Amino acid sequence: MPAPDTLQPASSRTAGLRRPAVFGQFRTACRFALLNQARNRLAGLLLVVFVPAWYLLLGVFAGHQELGFRLFATGRTLTVDSRDLTLISAGLNSLTIIVGFAVFVAIRRALPFDKRLVFAGYRPGTLIGAKITAITILAGAVALYTAGVLLFFWRPDPVSWAAILAGFAVIALTYGALGLLLGVLVKGDLEGFFLIIMGGLTETFL
């Protein structure tokens, strides 16, 4: 009498063996991606030192004039404090540069290692998914830190702070994805750095 497992179709047995293998590859690749990001000491130093210093510098030079903006979605005019707006812009500018640089440098350094993983049997889709997961974790952590440091210079109400945190998370994730794309596409570091800097400055000012 044949064993029970031999009664299953060959495709289902193969899928059952393939799922744990793919999950194991994803977990390993995600761990390598996070470790690669954690080794970037310059990005960590910029995060710890540059963000508070940038808040402090722009907060000193910005006054408390009232600025009026017309919200075209509703037709209403919003009045905001210029210093508060400057601090939000400073946080956005910090996130674009730090997250973009960190991801770009990490992707450039990991390209030879990723090629070896592919030759070892890792699927490219699994590696891409692991990197996207690592970038999402990094973007969320950096955005939370940047929004937390903002509280030392300005105390918005909880709803406003949550909205700022959401905006910081979106911009960090956006430039993390841009760093991933540029790390694969551009040939040199200079081109990637230039595109990240100019993109961040242009978007923040607009």
N, C-alpha and C positions, 0 to 999 in steps of 0.2 A: 504494500500500500504506500503511495507516495507521501512524502512529508507535506504538512498543511501549507507551508510557504511556497511549495512548488506549484500549488493550484492557482496562485495569483498570476495575473498577466505579467509578462516581462516588463511592460512599460510602467506598471504601478510599482514593481519592485525597484526599477531603476530610479523612478521619481522619489521613492522613499529613501534611497541611499543618497540621492543628489541633494535633497533639501538640507540635511545636517551638514553636508560638505559646503554648500553655499553659505549657510549661516556661519560656519566656522571661519570661512574665508573673510566674510564681512566683518566679523568680530575682530579678527586679527588685523585686517587692513585698517579698521577704524582705530584700533589701539596704536598702530604705527603712525597714523595721521595725527592723532592727538599728541603723541610723544614728539613728533616732528615740530608741531606748533609750539610745544612747551620748551623746546630747546632754543627758541629764538629769544635770546636774552635782550637784544637791542629793543625788540618790540615790547617786552615786559618793562624795560627801563623807561621807554617813552610813555607807556601807559601810566606808570607810577609817578613819574616826574613831570612829563610834558603836559598832561591833562590838567592837573591843579595849577601849574604855572601859567598855562594858556588862559584858564578861567580868571586867574588873578590879574594877569596883565590886561586883558581886554575889559575886565570889570572895572579896573582903575581908570582906564581912558574913556570908558563909556559914561555918558551922563544919564540923567533921569528925565530927559525930555519925553513928552508924550507924542507918539506917532500914530497917525490914523491910516488904516488900511480898509479898503472897500472889499468885502467878501462877495465876489460876483455870483456865487451860488445862491445867495439869499438877498443880495442887494443892500445888506446892512454894512455900516461902517464900524470897524473895530478899533479901539484905542488901546495901545499897549505901551509899556514902559520901554524906552530904548535900551536900557541896561539889561533888562530881562531878555529882550530879543537878541542882544549881542551875546549873552551867555549861551542861549540856545544855539546860535550860529557857531559859537566856539566849540561846543560839544559835537555838533555835526561835522565840523571841519576836522576835529581831532579823530573822530571815528573813521572818516573816509581815508585819511592818510595811514593811520596805524593798522587798521584791519586790512586795507588794500595791500600795504607793504608786507605785513606778516604772512598773508596767504600767498602772495606772489613769490616771496623768497622761499617759503616752504615748498611750494609746488616745483620751483626751479631746482631746488636741492634734491627733491625726491624723484625726479624723472628717471634717472638711471636705476634706482632701486625699484621703481614701479615696473620698469621694463623687465627686470629680473623676476619679479613676481608673476608677470604675464607668462614668461618662459617656463616658470615653475608650475603653471596650471591655473593661476588665478584669472578669473574672468574680468575683462575691462569694465563691464557694467558694475561688478561688485566693487572694484576699486573706486570708480567714480561715485557710487553711492556712499561708500565709506568716507570719502573726502567731503562730500556735501554734508554728511552728518557731522563731521568734525568742524566744518566751517560754521554750521548752524550753532553748535555748542559754543564755539569761540565767539561768534557774533553776539549771542545772548549774554555771555559772561562779560564781555567788554562793554556792551551797551548798559548792562546793569551797574557796572563799576562807574562808568562815566556819568550816568544819571544819579548815582549815589554821591559822587564827589560834588555834583552841582548843588546839593543841599547845603554844603558849607558856605556857599556864596549867595544862595537865593532859596527861599522857602515857599514854593508854590503850594496850593492846596493839593490834597491827595489825588483828586481826579485829574488836575492839570499835570501833576508829576507822572501819573500813569500814562497820560497821553504823550508826554515827552519821552518817557521810556519806550513806548511803542514806536515812536518816530526814530529814536536812536537805534532800536533793534532792526527796523526796516532798512535804514541807511547802512548799518554795519553788515547786514546780510547781503545787501546789494553790492557793496564794494568787496565783500568776501568772494562773491560770485565773479565779479570783475577781475579780481586778483587770480582766481582759478583759471579764467579764460585767457588772460594775458600770459600767465605762466606757461601755458601750453602753446600759445600761438606766436608770441614775439620771439625774435632770435636773441636779443640781448637784454641785459638788465636796464640799460639806460632808457630804452624805448618804453619798457614797462613802468619804470619810475615816473617818466615824463607824463605818460597817459593817466596814471593814477593821480598825480599832483594836479594836473590841469583839469581833469574831470571833477575832482573834489572841490577845487577852488571855484570853478565855473558854476557847479551845481549849488554850492553854498551861497554864492553871491546872488545868483538868480532867485 
